[in-house]
Each structure stands twice: as structure tokens, then as C-alpha cells.
Amino acid sequence: DAPHGGRAADQAKHVCSVGLGGCVANLVLAVLGAGQLVLPYALSQLGLGFGLVALLAFGVLSIHSCYTLSVYELHFRPDPPGGPPACIESYAELVTRVLGRLGSTVCAALLAAYAWGGALSFLVILKGELGSLTGLDGGLCLTAVATLFIFPLSSCKDLSALKPTAPLGCAAAIFITVVVLLSTRWSWEAPLGAAVCRGPAGSDAGGTGSLRWLPSSMTSLAASLPLLSFALNSSWAYIPILCTLKDRRPVRYASLIAGSNAVILANYVLIAAYGYGMFCEETEPNILDSLGGAAAPGTTVEVLVRLARGALAAQLSLALPMRFFVARRTVGAGVSSLFGRVLLSASLVGSATFLAVLPLSLALVLGVTSSVCASMIIYILPALVDLKFRVDDPLIPRSLRLAGSAVSLLVGLFVMIGGLAGNFLGIAVGGR
């Protein structure tokens, strides 16, 4: 039984080893990233009033999902009597424990699709950033970076050396939000305390349409809601972070969930509201494209946007190999030879790069990916687990939690079915 003892000892090194503040920071680092770039565009489709309410409501559902996962993590955790602390260390492991082989198959498929679809979305973003930074064709630049950098790293047996670069995504996201706020024409005008629909400060852009409060159609509503889900997906990263939390009492993991999501939502509300407020109906799927197109040459805004583009391009170039690595490990779990790794990586990177070079809308790619994957991960699977087992909850009445799970299930089904229909119809993305 020596291997089991060694595994338990290795697990005990990090289980219950991090304080509450450290866990909050880790979850924020895991969630904030390039997904926030589409939030101003989502508000241009949903309307300022409805969009902000939907963003907060989806944030509440994300909190409910993480809380539900906490209840079942601590209910099913494999703590040996009198032994060292232990835990279920991943979202997939928890769902498999509860739903069996079906849960394992579903999670494997979701992880592969989410990793590859997210990588495709990031490649679309990277294409635009490289084209803007170099002045060359973005597709050619992307093909070169994918061939010379992303593909070789994606074929490696181990990418642990890239893990220290993970905080760059959070840093780039916060910097982009700061750039949006610094670019805003601040005033005393209602409703944002800033001039609306007149572009960034220092630009001579004229009007950019009018402020919308409600969705223009049911299709735009259905197609845009998945964009919120993609940005708010903290459920997948939450379980391994909860595993490291010291003193996992209900009040402690509730504080972890509330604290991290408060920071995430505050950042998202700011970039979504003021990014949309600047450009209104003319908001692009990537807010940096809107800012870059409107900023006057030589102005502070233009310099800040170029810095943000550079930081984002560097971060995505380092993050993409990890996404393809996860997709490759999931699809080819038994592939260990160099030839097999190279062939599978070439297929995954090549197919995503080919699609990214095409004139695909970022909102469409993210919308389709989130309609299936984010809806399952955040809403549907945690709700099914809760409604099936209905374990007691030490902090919230079980009936109230189950009611939240029922709502989460219905929302997830709407995001999945409605989001796919709306995005494939192509109306909500406006051809962008």
C-alpha cells in the first residue's frame, strides 16, 4: 500500500494549506482574463439596464454553483478516519463521484471542447492584436506565431514551466479595465457620470448611436447571454482552490466564494458599463478594437491601447499552449509517444488556427463555445448533482438551495439551446 500512502502524503502537502485571502486571490487570478473583452459588446446587444442586471444575476448563479459544489465536495471528500486531510481535487472528479461513468464521459468531452473552443476564441483575439501591433496581415502573423511558438509548446510532454505566467492573464485584464476607465470622458451626465456615445477622451469621434436599455430582440438576448457565462465561469477552477483552503467550515468557503466573485463582478461591471457607454451601438466584440479605432494618434489613449494590446498578445501567446495541452491530454489520454503528441497537437492547433484566420466573429465563437460548455459547467451539472442527491446544508436551508438549483438548471438550458440558436442565426452578432 506504499503508493497509496505516498499519494496521500503528496496530497496532504497542499490540502488545507492556504489562507482565505490567498484562496480569494487564486480564484480571481483563475477567472479574470480575455473573456471580459466582449462584455461591453454584450451590453450593446442586451442594453445597459438589462445587461447589468443580467450580469449581476449570472454572477449570483455562479456563486450558487460554487456554493453547491462546496457542499458536495465536503460531503464526498475522502478523508480517512484519523488520517491526514484529503479532498476531491477537481470538478471532473467530483462530478464523476456523483454521476458515475456518465459524469466522467461528459466532463471529458466538456473539458476538451471548452479548452479547444476557448483556444479558438483566444486565437481570434490574438489575430486582431498582432495585426494592429505590427501593421501586417493578422492572419499571417497568427499563422507564424502558431507554427513557431504555440504548436511546439503544445506538443511538449509537460508545461509546468509555464504555470508561473498564469497571473499575467489577470494582470492584463485589470490593466485593460484601467485603460477603459482612463479613456472615458468623465462628466456629471446621467446615467454613468460620463459622456455617453461620444467615443474616448481626446478623440474627435462624432456620435456613436444612442444608449439602449433593453435588448433589441429575443434573438440578440439569447445569443449574448452566453458571453456573460464565459466571463463568469469560476466553477471549473473552484474545486482545486477550495481543496487548499484552511479550515473549510461553511462560513469560510462562503466567504471565499463571496469575496472572489465580488472582485470579479466589480471589474466586469466597470469595463462593461463604461466600455459600452463610450461606443453604444458601435461597440465592437473586442473593446480594444473600438478604442484603437477611435483614439487619435499620439494621444495618451492611443499609447495606453497599444500597451494593452501588447500585454494581451503576450499573455495569450503564453496561455494558448496550455489550452491546447489540456485539450490534447483529454482527447488523447493514452497518447505518450513523441510522434503521437506531435500529430495530435498539430491537428488541434492547425484546425483552430485555420478557423481563426477566417473572418469569424469573436462574439460568435465565444457564444457557441459558452452555449454548450459554460452552461453545462456552471449551471446544468451542479444543478443536476444537487437535485439528485439533496444533501443537508449546514448554512442555507436545503429547500432554498434546491430552489436555486432548479432556477440554475432552467437558465442553463435556456443559455444552451437559446444561445446556440441565436448565434447560428447570426442576428445578434450583427455580422461582426
WOWO-V822069 format. One record per residue. N is the residue number from 1. RES is the residue in one small letter. SS is DSSP state (H for helix, E for strand, L for the rest). PSI is psi in whole degrees, -180 to 180 (NA if undefined). BURIAL is I if it has 9 or more other C-alpha atoms within 8 Angstrom, else O. Layout:
BEGIN
N_RES_SS_PSI_BURIAL + N_RES_SS_PSI_BURIAL
END
This chain:
BEGIN
1_d_L_15_O + 2_a_H_-42_O + 3_p_H_-40_O + 4_h_H_-42_O + 5_g_H_-39_O + 6_g_H_-40_O + 7_r_H_-42_O + 8_a_H_-39_I + 9_a_H_-42_I + 10_d_H_-42_O + 11_q_H_-38_I + 12_a_H_-20_I + 13_k_H_-36_O + 14_h_H_-15_I + 15_v_L_131_I + 16_c_L_41_I + 17_s_L_-4_I + 18_v_E_140_I + 19_g_L_173_O + 20_l_H_-45_I + 21_g_H_-41_O + 22_g_H_-39_O + 23_c_H_-39_I + 24_v_H_-46_I + 25_a_H_-42_I + 26_n_H_-39_I + 27_l_H_-39_I + 28_v_H_-44_I + 29_l_H_-36_I + 30_a_H_-25_I + 31_v_H_-46_I + 32_l_L_135_I + 33_g_L_-154_I + 34_a_H_-18_I + 35_g_H_-22_I + 36_q_H_-16_I + 37_l_H_-28_I + 38_v_H_-4_I + 39_l_H_-42_I + 40_p_H_-39_I + 41_y_H_-40_I + 42_a_H_-40_I + 43_l_H_-30_I + 44_s_H_-24_I + 45_q_H_-34_I + 46_l_H_-19_I + 47_g_L_150_I + 48_l_H_-50_I + 49_g_H_-55_O + 50_f_H_-39_I + 51_g_H_-44_I + 52_l_H_-39_I + 53_v_H_-43_O + 54_a_H_-40_I + 55_l_H_-45_I + 56_l_H_-40_I + 57_a_H_-41_O + 58_f_H_-32_I + 59_g_H_-41_I + 60_v_H_-42_O + 61_l_H_-35_I + 62_s_H_-40_I + 63_i_H_-43_I + 64_h_H_-41_I + 65_s_H_-48_I + 66_c_H_-39_I + 67_y_H_-43_I + 68_t_H_-42_I + 69_l_H_-35_I + 70_s_H_-45_I + 71_v_H_-44_I + 72_y_H_-29_I + 73_e_H_-47_I + 74_l_H_-21_O + 75_h_H_-38_O + 76_f_H_1_O + 77_r_L_137_I + 78_p_L_62_O + 79_d_L_117_I + 80_p_L_139_O + 81_p_L_122_O + 82_g_L_3_O + 83_g_L_-173_O + 84_p_L_158_I + 85_p_L_147_I + 86_a_L_170_I + 87_c_L_165_I + 88_i_L_126_I + 89_e_L_-1_I + 90_s_L_159_I + 91_y_H_-45_I + 92_a_H_-41_I + 93_e_H_-39_I + 94_l_H_-47_I + 95_v_H_-39_I + 96_t_H_-41_I + 97_r_H_-37_I + 98_v_H_-44_O + 99_l_H_-2_I + 100_g_H_-153_I + 101_r_H_-37_O + 102_l_H_-44_O + 103_g_H_-39_I + 104_s_H_-44_I + 105_t_H_-44_O + 106_v_H_-44_O + 107_c_H_-40_I + 108_a_H_-44_I + 109_a_H_-42_O + 110_l_H_-44_I + 111_l_H_-44_I + 112_a_H_-46_I + 113_a_H_-40_I + 114_y_H_-41_I + 115_a_H_-46_I + 116_w_H_-43_I + 117_g_H_-40_I + 118_g_H_-39_I + 119_a_H_-41_I + 120_l_H_-43_I + 121_s_H_-44_I + 122_f_H_-34_I + 123_l_H_-38_I + 124_v_H_-43_I + 125_i_H_-48_I + 126_l_H_-38_I + 127_k_H_-46_I + 128_g_H_-41_I + 129_e_H_-44_I + 130_l_H_-40_I + 131_g_H_-41_I + 132_s_H_-38_I + 133_l_H_-37_I + 134_t_H_-22_O + 135_g_L_5_O + 136_l_L_177_I + 137_d_L_125_O + 138_g_H_-36_I + 139_g_H_-42_I + 140_l_H_-42_O + 141_c_H_-42_I + 142_l_H_-43_I + 143_t_H_-40_I + 144_a_H_-46_O + 145_v_H_-41_I + 146_a_H_-39_I + 147_t_H_-43_I + 148_l_H_-20_O + 149_f_H_-56_I + 150_i_H_-47_I + 151_f_H_-49_I + 152_p_H_-42_I + 153_l_H_-38_I + 154_s_H_-23_I + 155_s_L_-7_I + 156_c_L_156_I + 157_k_L_-29_O + 158_d_L_138_O + 159_l_L_25_I + 160_s_H_-25_O + 161_a_H_-21_O + 162_l_H_-11_I + 163_k_H_-37_O + 164_p_H_-16_O + 165_t_H_-5_I + 166_a_L_-40_I + 167_p_H_-15_I + 168_l_H_-33_O + 169_g_H_-44_I + 170_c_H_-43_I + 171_a_H_-43_O + 172_a_H_-40_I + 173_a_H_-46_I + 174_i_H_-39_I + 175_f_H_-40_I + 176_i_H_-40_I + 177_t_H_-42_I + 178_v_H_-41_O + 179_v_H_-43_I + 180_v_H_-44_I + 181_l_H_-40_I + 182_l_H_-25_O + 183_s_H_-11_I + 184_t_L_140_I + 185_r_L_90_I + 186_w_E_140_O + 187_s_L_-171_O + 188_w_L_15_O + 189_e_L_139_O + 190_a_L_152_O + 191_p_L_-1_O + 192_l_L_-3_I + 193_g_L_26_I + 194_a_E_157_I + 195_a_L_130_I + 196_v_L_148_I + 197_c_L_29_I + 198_r_L_18_I + 199_g_L_-176_I + 200_p_L_165_I + 201_a_L_141_I + 202_g_L_-4_O + 203_s_L_159_I + 204_d_L_25_O + 205_a_L_143_O + 206_g_L_-155_O + 207_g_L_146_O + 208_t_L_42_I + 209_g_L_-159_I + 210_s_L_158_O + 211_l_L_131_I + 212_r_L_141_I + 213_w_L_-27_I + 214_l_L_160_I + 215_p_L_147_I + 216_s_L_-23_I + 217_s_L_166_O + 218_m_H_-31_O + 219_t_H_-44_I + 220_s_H_-35_I + 221_l_H_-52_I + 222_a_H_-38_I + 223_a_H_-24_I + 224_s_H_-25_I + 225_l_H_-38_I + 226_p_H_-26_I + 227_l_H_-35_I + 228_l_H_-41_I + 229_s_H_-42_I + 230_f_H_-45_I + 231_a_H_-28_I + 232_l_L_15_I + 233_n_L_88_I + 234_s_L_-8_I + 235_s_H_-42_I + 236_w_H_-40_I + 237_a_H_-13_I + 238_y_H_-43_I + 239_i_H_-50_I + 240_p_H_-29_I + 241_i_H_-41_I + 242_l_H_-36_I + 243_c_H_-30_I + 244_t_H_-8_I + 245_l_E_129_I + 246_k_L_142_I + 247_d_L_74_O + 248_r_L_53_I + 249_r_L_157_O + 250_p_H_-42_O + 251_v_H_-29_O + 252_r_H_-48_I + 253_y_H_-26_I + 254_a_H_-38_I + 255_s_H_-38_I + 256_l_H_-47_I + 257_i_H_-48_I + 258_a_H_-44_I + 259_g_H_-47_I + 260_s_H_-42_I + 261_n_H_-28_I + 262_a_H_-43_O + 263_v_H_-45_I + 264_i_H_-47_I + 265_l_H_-38_I + 266_a_H_-44_O + 267_n_H_-43_I + 268_y_H_-40_I + 269_v_H_-42_I + 270_l_H_-51_I + 271_i_H_-35_I + 272_a_H_-49_I + 273_a_H_-48_I + 274_y_H_-28_I + 275_g_H_-47_I + 276_y_H_-39_I + 277_g_H_-31_I + 278_m_H_-38_I + 279_f_H_-14_I + 280_c_H_-122_I + 281_e_H_-17_I + 282_e_H_11_O + 283_t_L_129_I + 284_e_L_160_I + 285_p_L_-27_I + 286_n_L_116_I + 287_i_H_-27_I + 288_l_H_-29_I + 289_d_H_-40_I + 290_s_H_-47_I + 291_l_H_-44_I + 292_g_H_-35_I + 293_g_H_-24_O + 294_a_H_-22_I + 295_a_L_133_I + 296_a_L_140_I + 297_p_L_138_O + 298_g_L_-4_O + 299_t_L_166_I + 300_t_H_-40_O + 301_v_H_-42_I + 302_e_H_-40_I + 303_v_H_-44_I + 304_l_H_-40_I + 305_v_H_-41_I + 306_r_H_-39_I + 307_l_H_-42_O + 308_a_H_-41_I + 309_r_H_-43_I + 310_g_H_-44_I + 311_a_H_-41_I + 312_l_H_-42_I + 313_a_H_-42_I + 314_a_H_-44_O + 315_q_H_-44_I + 316_l_H_-38_I + 317_s_H_-33_I + 318_l_H_-29_I + 319_a_H_-30_I + 320_l_H_-42_I + 321_p_H_-36_I + 322_m_H_-38_I + 323_r_H_-46_I + 324_f_H_-34_I + 325_f_H_-45_I + 326_v_H_-44_I + 327_a_H_-42_I + 328_r_H_-43_I + 329_r_H_-31_I + 330_t_H_-47_I + 331_v_H_-44_O + 332_g_L_62_O + 333_a_L_-31_O + 334_g_L_4_O + 335_v_L_117_O + 336_s_L_-17_O + 337_s_L_155_O + 338_l_H_-44_O + 339_f_H_-43_O + 340_g_H_-42_I + 341_r_H_-44_I + 342_v_H_-44_I + 343_l_H_-45_O + 344_l_H_-41_I + 345_s_H_-40_I + 346_a_H_-39_I + 347_s_H_-45_O + 348_l_H_-49_I + 349_v_H_-42_I + 350_g_H_-45_I + 351_s_H_-42_O + 352_a_H_-40_I + 353_t_H_-41_I + 354_f_H_-46_O + 355_l_H_-38_I + 356_a_H_-32_I + 357_v_H_-27_I + 358_l_L_160_O + 359_p_L_63_O + 360_l_L_143_I + 361_s_L_135_I + 362_l_H_-42_I + 363_a_H_-38_I + 364_l_H_-46_I + 365_v_H_-48_I + 366_l_H_-39_I + 367_g_H_-45_I + 368_v_H_-45_I + 369_t_H_-46_I + 370_s_H_-32_I + 371_s_H_-40_I + 372_v_H_-57_I + 373_c_H_-53_I + 374_a_H_-38_I + 375_s_H_-39_I + 376_m_H_-46_I + 377_i_H_-44_I + 378_i_H_-43_I + 379_y_H_-54_I + 380_i_H_-53_I + 381_l_H_-48_I + 382_p_H_-37_I + 383_a_H_-42_I + 384_l_H_-41_I + 385_v_H_-46_I + 386_d_H_-45_I + 387_l_H_-22_I + 388_k_H_-44_O + 389_f_H_-34_O + 390_r_L_51_O + 391_v_L_160_O + 392_d_L_152_O + 393_d_L_125_O + 394_p_L_-12_O + 395_l_L_-40_O + 396_i_L_138_O + 397_p_L_136_I + 398_r_H_-39_I + 399_s_H_-37_O + 400_l_H_-42_O + 401_r_H_-41_I + 402_l_H_-36_I + 403_a_H_-41_O + 404_g_H_-37_I + 405_s_H_-37_I + 406_a_H_-43_I + 407_v_H_-43_O + 408_s_H_-40_I + 409_l_H_-45_I + 410_l_H_-42_O + 411_v_H_-43_I + 412_g_H_-42_I + 413_l_H_-39_I + 414_f_H_-44_I + 415_v_H_-41_I + 416_m_H_-56_I + 417_i_H_-50_I + 418_g_H_-39_I + 419_g_H_-44_I + 420_l_H_-46_I + 421_a_H_-47_I + 422_g_H_-42_I + 423_n_H_-38_I + 424_f_H_-27_O + 425_l_H_-28_O + 426_g_L_10_I + 427_i_L_-45_I + 428_a_L_-29_I + 429_v_L_-8_I + 430_g_L_24_O + 431_g_L_3_O + 432_r_L_NA_I
END
